[in-house]
Amino acid sequence: MIYYRLLAIFHYVVGGLTAFFACFPLIHLTIGLAMVFGGFPGNQPPPPQFVGWLFIILGGGFFIVGQTLAICIIIAGRFLARRKHYLFVFVVACCECLFMPFGTILGVFTIILLSRESAKSAFD
């Protein structure tokens, strides 16, 4: 059906947007590296090293989690187009609902489509 194809395309778009926005924590990672290795100009004393490491760990962690989610969204779009792995697509659609506004809209429409009996039989 056309609904599966449209949802698959929208999953690709939202996956790309998620991958783009997941790159923003790299700014924090860079600031943390500058704090740890003393890359700030000026005569002011550097902040404590644990603050820099906190920026590095959190920035790197959020980057990795965001990129992983983006990859899962794109894979879910592919599985949706092929009508395979119903549970994986359903779980990713539930996780997408956390990211407003596009993820929420796409997640809700995907859950609604997957809740139909015809969709359950199409995935078998």
mmCIF file of the C-alpha atoms, coordinates in Angstrom:
data_MODEL
# 
_entry.id   MODEL 
# 
loop_
_atom_site.group_PDB 
_atom_site.id 
_atom_site.type_symbol 
_atom_site.label_atom_id 
_atom_site.label_alt_id 
_atom_site.label_comp_id 
_atom_site.label_asym_id 
_atom_site.label_entity_id 
_atom_site.label_seq_id 
_atom_site.pdbx_PDB_ins_code 
_atom_site.Cartn_x 
_atom_site.Cartn_y 
_atom_site.Cartn_z 
_atom_site.occupancy 
_atom_site.B_iso_or_equiv 
_atom_site.pdbx_formal_charge 
_atom_site.auth_seq_id 
_atom_site.auth_comp_id 
_atom_site.auth_asym_id 
_atom_site.auth_atom_id 
_atom_site.pdbx_PDB_model_num 
ATOM 1   C CA . MET A 1 1   ? 0.000  0.000   0.000  1.00 0.00 ? 1   MET A CA 1 
ATOM 2   C CA . ILE A 1 2   ? 0.957  3.609   -0.414 1.00 0.00 ? 2   ILE A CA 1 
ATOM 3   C CA . TYR A 1 3   ? 0.871  4.209   3.353  1.00 0.00 ? 3   TYR A CA 1 
ATOM 4   C CA . TYR A 1 4   ? 3.863  1.957   3.959  1.00 0.00 ? 4   TYR A CA 1 
ATOM 5   C CA . ARG A 1 5   ? 5.837  3.690   1.244  1.00 0.00 ? 5   ARG A CA 1 
ATOM 6   C CA . LEU A 1 6   ? 5.041  7.163   2.525  1.00 0.00 ? 6   LEU A CA 1 
ATOM 7   C CA . LEU A 1 7   ? 5.901  6.228   6.087  1.00 0.00 ? 7   LEU A CA 1 
ATOM 8   C CA . ALA A 1 8   ? 9.167  4.686   4.901  1.00 0.00 ? 8   ALA A CA 1 
ATOM 9   C CA . ILE A 1 9   ? 10.105 7.893   3.076  1.00 0.00 ? 9   ILE A CA 1 
ATOM 10  C CA . PHE A 1 10  ? 9.229  9.981   6.130  1.00 0.00 ? 10  PHE A CA 1 
ATOM 11  C CA . HIS A 1 11  ? 11.351 7.666   8.274  1.00 0.00 ? 11  HIS A CA 1 
ATOM 12  C CA . TYR A 1 12  ? 14.305 8.368   5.997  1.00 0.00 ? 12  TYR A CA 1 
ATOM 13  C CA . VAL A 1 13  ? 13.732 12.124  6.280  1.00 0.00 ? 13  VAL A CA 1 
ATOM 14  C CA . VAL A 1 14  ? 13.333 12.102  10.067 1.00 0.00 ? 14  VAL A CA 1 
ATOM 15  C CA . GLY A 1 15  ? 16.354 9.801   10.360 1.00 0.00 ? 15  GLY A CA 1 
ATOM 16  C CA . GLY A 1 16  ? 18.435 12.308  8.411  1.00 0.00 ? 16  GLY A CA 1 
ATOM 17  C CA . LEU A 1 17  ? 17.199 15.198  10.553 1.00 0.00 ? 17  LEU A CA 1 
ATOM 18  C CA . THR A 1 18  ? 17.967 13.221  13.701 1.00 0.00 ? 18  THR A CA 1 
ATOM 19  C CA . ALA A 1 19  ? 21.488 12.479  12.451 1.00 0.00 ? 19  ALA A CA 1 
ATOM 20  C CA . PHE A 1 20  ? 22.000 16.195  11.761 1.00 0.00 ? 20  PHE A CA 1 
ATOM 21  C CA . PHE A 1 21  ? 20.739 17.379  15.137 1.00 0.00 ? 21  PHE A CA 1 
ATOM 22  C CA . ALA A 1 22  ? 22.678 14.636  16.908 1.00 0.00 ? 22  ALA A CA 1 
ATOM 23  C CA . CYS A 1 23  ? 25.869 16.381  15.767 1.00 0.00 ? 23  CYS A CA 1 
ATOM 24  C CA . PHE A 1 24  ? 25.225 19.370  18.062 1.00 0.00 ? 24  PHE A CA 1 
ATOM 25  C CA . PRO A 1 25  ? 26.756 17.641  21.126 1.00 0.00 ? 25  PRO A CA 1 
ATOM 26  C CA . LEU A 1 26  ? 30.052 17.688  19.241 1.00 0.00 ? 26  LEU A CA 1 
ATOM 27  C CA . ILE A 1 27  ? 30.242 21.360  20.254 1.00 0.00 ? 27  ILE A CA 1 
ATOM 28  C CA . HIS A 1 28  ? 30.273 20.298  23.906 1.00 0.00 ? 28  HIS A CA 1 
ATOM 29  C CA . LEU A 1 29  ? 32.833 17.621  23.136 1.00 0.00 ? 29  LEU A CA 1 
ATOM 30  C CA . THR A 1 30  ? 35.103 20.224  21.548 1.00 0.00 ? 30  THR A CA 1 
ATOM 31  C CA . ILE A 1 31  ? 34.692 22.606  24.491 1.00 0.00 ? 31  ILE A CA 1 
ATOM 32  C CA . GLY A 1 32  ? 35.498 19.758  26.883 1.00 0.00 ? 32  GLY A CA 1 
ATOM 33  C CA . LEU A 1 33  ? 38.642 18.881  24.935 1.00 0.00 ? 33  LEU A CA 1 
ATOM 34  C CA . ALA A 1 34  ? 39.699 22.531  25.056 1.00 0.00 ? 34  ALA A CA 1 
ATOM 35  C CA . MET A 1 35  ? 39.144 22.557  28.830 1.00 0.00 ? 35  MET A CA 1 
ATOM 36  C CA . VAL A 1 36  ? 41.185 19.426  29.409 1.00 0.00 ? 36  VAL A CA 1 
ATOM 37  C CA . PHE A 1 37  ? 44.074 20.262  27.088 1.00 0.00 ? 37  PHE A CA 1 
ATOM 38  C CA . GLY A 1 38  ? 44.158 24.033  27.763 1.00 0.00 ? 38  GLY A CA 1 
ATOM 39  C CA . GLY A 1 39  ? 43.088 25.387  24.405 1.00 0.00 ? 39  GLY A CA 1 
ATOM 40  C CA . PHE A 1 40  ? 41.500 28.608  25.687 1.00 0.00 ? 40  PHE A CA 1 
ATOM 41  C CA . PRO A 1 41  ? 43.345 31.875  25.013 1.00 0.00 ? 41  PRO A CA 1 
ATOM 42  C CA . GLY A 1 42  ? 43.831 34.495  27.718 1.00 0.00 ? 42  GLY A CA 1 
ATOM 43  C CA . ASN A 1 43  ? 45.371 34.869  31.137 1.00 0.00 ? 43  ASN A CA 1 
ATOM 44  C CA . GLN A 1 44  ? 42.493 33.350  33.093 1.00 0.00 ? 44  GLN A CA 1 
ATOM 45  C CA . PRO A 1 45  ? 43.079 30.070  34.918 1.00 0.00 ? 45  PRO A CA 1 
ATOM 46  C CA . PRO A 1 46  ? 41.503 27.051  33.227 1.00 0.00 ? 46  PRO A CA 1 
ATOM 47  C CA . PRO A 1 47  ? 38.448 25.429  34.812 1.00 0.00 ? 47  PRO A CA 1 
ATOM 48  C CA . PRO A 1 48  ? 38.912 22.233  36.810 1.00 0.00 ? 48  PRO A CA 1 
ATOM 49  C CA . GLN A 1 49  ? 39.709 19.186  34.688 1.00 0.00 ? 49  GLN A CA 1 
ATOM 50  C CA . PHE A 1 50  ? 36.694 17.192  35.854 1.00 0.00 ? 50  PHE A CA 1 
ATOM 51  C CA . VAL A 1 51  ? 34.414 19.788  34.212 1.00 0.00 ? 51  VAL A CA 1 
ATOM 52  C CA . GLY A 1 52  ? 36.181 19.220  30.914 1.00 0.00 ? 52  GLY A CA 1 
ATOM 53  C CA . TRP A 1 53  ? 35.881 15.464  31.273 1.00 0.00 ? 53  TRP A CA 1 
ATOM 54  C CA . LEU A 1 54  ? 32.194 15.865  32.104 1.00 0.00 ? 54  LEU A CA 1 
ATOM 55  C CA . PHE A 1 55  ? 31.704 17.818  28.868 1.00 0.00 ? 55  PHE A CA 1 
ATOM 56  C CA . ILE A 1 56  ? 33.634 15.163  26.919 1.00 0.00 ? 56  ILE A CA 1 
ATOM 57  C CA . ILE A 1 57  ? 31.718 12.217  28.359 1.00 0.00 ? 57  ILE A CA 1 
ATOM 58  C CA . LEU A 1 58  ? 28.258 13.784  28.070 1.00 0.00 ? 58  LEU A CA 1 
ATOM 59  C CA . GLY A 1 59  ? 28.866 15.301  24.629 1.00 0.00 ? 59  GLY A CA 1 
ATOM 60  C CA . GLY A 1 60  ? 30.292 12.059  23.270 1.00 0.00 ? 60  GLY A CA 1 
ATOM 61  C CA . GLY A 1 61  ? 27.518 10.007  24.864 1.00 0.00 ? 61  GLY A CA 1 
ATOM 62  C CA . PHE A 1 62  ? 24.707 12.139  23.486 1.00 0.00 ? 62  PHE A CA 1 
ATOM 63  C CA . PHE A 1 63  ? 26.348 12.106  20.057 1.00 0.00 ? 63  PHE A CA 1 
ATOM 64  C CA . ILE A 1 64  ? 26.598 8.313   20.021 1.00 0.00 ? 64  ILE A CA 1 
ATOM 65  C CA . VAL A 1 65  ? 23.028 7.830   21.291 1.00 0.00 ? 65  VAL A CA 1 
ATOM 66  C CA . GLY A 1 66  ? 21.663 10.309  18.738 1.00 0.00 ? 66  GLY A CA 1 
ATOM 67  C CA . GLN A 1 67  ? 23.477 8.725   15.821 1.00 0.00 ? 67  GLN A CA 1 
ATOM 68  C CA . THR A 1 68  ? 22.373 5.257   16.945 1.00 0.00 ? 68  THR A CA 1 
ATOM 69  C CA . LEU A 1 69  ? 18.766 6.424   17.073 1.00 0.00 ? 69  LEU A CA 1 
ATOM 70  C CA . ALA A 1 70  ? 19.089 7.992   13.615 1.00 0.00 ? 70  ALA A CA 1 
ATOM 71  C CA . ILE A 1 71  ? 20.409 4.728   12.197 1.00 0.00 ? 71  ILE A CA 1 
ATOM 72  C CA . CYS A 1 72  ? 17.575 2.784   13.867 1.00 0.00 ? 72  CYS A CA 1 
ATOM 73  C CA . ILE A 1 73  ? 14.986 5.169   12.392 1.00 0.00 ? 73  ILE A CA 1 
ATOM 74  C CA . ILE A 1 74  ? 16.423 4.729   8.902  1.00 0.00 ? 74  ILE A CA 1 
ATOM 75  C CA . ILE A 1 75  ? 16.536 0.941   9.307  1.00 0.00 ? 75  ILE A CA 1 
ATOM 76  C CA . ALA A 1 76  ? 12.938 0.983   10.569 1.00 0.00 ? 76  ALA A CA 1 
ATOM 77  C CA . GLY A 1 77  ? 11.946 2.854   7.415  1.00 0.00 ? 77  GLY A CA 1 
ATOM 78  C CA . ARG A 1 78  ? 13.598 0.183   5.308  1.00 0.00 ? 78  ARG A CA 1 
ATOM 79  C CA . PHE A 1 79  ? 11.885 -2.594  7.251  1.00 0.00 ? 79  PHE A CA 1 
ATOM 80  C CA . LEU A 1 80  ? 8.574  -0.773  6.955  1.00 0.00 ? 80  LEU A CA 1 
ATOM 81  C CA . ALA A 1 81  ? 8.921  -0.597  3.166  1.00 0.00 ? 81  ALA A CA 1 
ATOM 82  C CA . ARG A 1 82  ? 9.682  -4.330  3.046  1.00 0.00 ? 82  ARG A CA 1 
ATOM 83  C CA . ARG A 1 83  ? 7.039  -5.160  5.698  1.00 0.00 ? 83  ARG A CA 1 
ATOM 84  C CA . LYS A 1 84  ? 9.475  -7.093  7.874  1.00 0.00 ? 84  LYS A CA 1 
ATOM 85  C CA . HIS A 1 85  ? 10.414 -7.044  11.566 1.00 0.00 ? 85  HIS A CA 1 
ATOM 86  C CA . TYR A 1 86  ? 7.119  -5.758  12.959 1.00 0.00 ? 86  TYR A CA 1 
ATOM 87  C CA . LEU A 1 87  ? 8.321  -5.540  16.575 1.00 0.00 ? 87  LEU A CA 1 
ATOM 88  C CA . PHE A 1 88  ? 11.470 -3.573  15.700 1.00 0.00 ? 88  PHE A CA 1 
ATOM 89  C CA . VAL A 1 89  ? 9.482  -1.023  13.692 1.00 0.00 ? 89  VAL A CA 1 
ATOM 90  C CA . PHE A 1 90  ? 6.918  -0.726  16.493 1.00 0.00 ? 90  PHE A CA 1 
ATOM 91  C CA . VAL A 1 91  ? 9.571  -0.154  19.183 1.00 0.00 ? 91  VAL A CA 1 
ATOM 92  C CA . VAL A 1 92  ? 11.384 2.450   17.056 1.00 0.00 ? 92  VAL A CA 1 
ATOM 93  C CA . ALA A 1 93  ? 8.048  4.199   16.417 1.00 0.00 ? 93  ALA A CA 1 
ATOM 94  C CA . CYS A 1 94  ? 7.495  4.368   20.182 1.00 0.00 ? 94  CYS A CA 1 
ATOM 95  C CA . CYS A 1 95  ? 10.988 5.807   20.691 1.00 0.00 ? 95  CYS A CA 1 
ATOM 96  C CA . GLU A 1 96  ? 10.401 8.368   17.948 1.00 0.00 ? 96  GLU A CA 1 
ATOM 97  C CA . CYS A 1 97  ? 7.504  9.827   19.908 1.00 0.00 ? 97  CYS A CA 1 
ATOM 98  C CA . LEU A 1 98  ? 10.009 11.376  22.335 1.00 0.00 ? 98  LEU A CA 1 
ATOM 99  C CA . PHE A 1 99  ? 11.395 13.756  19.709 1.00 0.00 ? 99  PHE A CA 1 
ATOM 100 C CA . MET A 1 100 ? 9.061  16.645  19.016 1.00 0.00 ? 100 MET A CA 1 
ATOM 101 C CA . PRO A 1 101 ? 7.551  17.638  16.654 1.00 0.00 ? 101 PRO A CA 1 
ATOM 102 C CA . PHE A 1 102 ? 8.419  15.471  13.652 1.00 0.00 ? 102 PHE A CA 1 
ATOM 103 C CA . GLY A 1 103 ? 9.298  12.315  15.548 1.00 0.00 ? 103 GLY A CA 1 
ATOM 104 C CA . THR A 1 104 ? 6.084  12.503  17.544 1.00 0.00 ? 104 THR A CA 1 
ATOM 105 C CA . ILE A 1 105 ? 3.934  12.899  14.457 1.00 0.00 ? 105 ILE A CA 1 
ATOM 106 C CA . LEU A 1 106 ? 5.718  10.135  12.568 1.00 0.00 ? 106 LEU A CA 1 
ATOM 107 C CA . GLY A 1 107 ? 5.734  7.816   15.583 1.00 0.00 ? 107 GLY A CA 1 
ATOM 108 C CA . VAL A 1 108 ? 2.016  8.240   16.214 1.00 0.00 ? 108 VAL A CA 1 
ATOM 109 C CA . PHE A 1 109 ? 1.085  7.642   12.572 1.00 0.00 ? 109 PHE A CA 1 
ATOM 110 C CA . THR A 1 110 ? 3.343  4.583   12.446 1.00 0.00 ? 110 THR A CA 1 
ATOM 111 C CA . ILE A 1 111 ? 1.802  3.169   15.628 1.00 0.00 ? 111 ILE A CA 1 
ATOM 112 C CA . ILE A 1 112 ? -1.685 3.779   14.259 1.00 0.00 ? 112 ILE A CA 1 
ATOM 113 C CA . LEU A 1 113 ? -0.818 2.004   11.011 1.00 0.00 ? 113 LEU A CA 1 
ATOM 114 C CA . LEU A 1 114 ? 0.855  -0.907  12.798 1.00 0.00 ? 114 LEU A CA 1 
ATOM 115 C CA . SER A 1 115 ? -2.115 -1.351  15.141 1.00 0.00 ? 115 SER A CA 1 
ATOM 116 C CA . ARG A 1 116 ? -4.400 -2.374  12.286 1.00 0.00 ? 116 ARG A CA 1 
ATOM 117 C CA . GLU A 1 117 ? -5.075 -6.047  11.721 1.00 0.00 ? 117 GLU A CA 1 
ATOM 118 C CA . SER A 1 118 ? -4.233 -5.704  8.041  1.00 0.00 ? 118 SER A CA 1 
ATOM 119 C CA . ALA A 1 119 ? -0.764 -4.419  8.947  1.00 0.00 ? 119 ALA A CA 1 
ATOM 120 C CA . LYS A 1 120 ? -0.167 -7.318  11.341 1.00 0.00 ? 120 LYS A CA 1 
ATOM 121 C CA . SER A 1 121 ? -1.080 -9.787  8.627  1.00 0.00 ? 121 SER A CA 1 
ATOM 122 C CA . ALA A 1 122 ? 1.055  -7.924  6.042  1.00 0.00 ? 122 ALA A CA 1 
ATOM 123 C CA . PHE A 1 123 ? 4.126  -8.291  8.244  1.00 0.00 ? 123 PHE A CA 1 
ATOM 124 C CA . ASP A 1 124 ? 3.716  -12.049 8.677  1.00 0.00 ? 124 ASP A CA 1 
# 
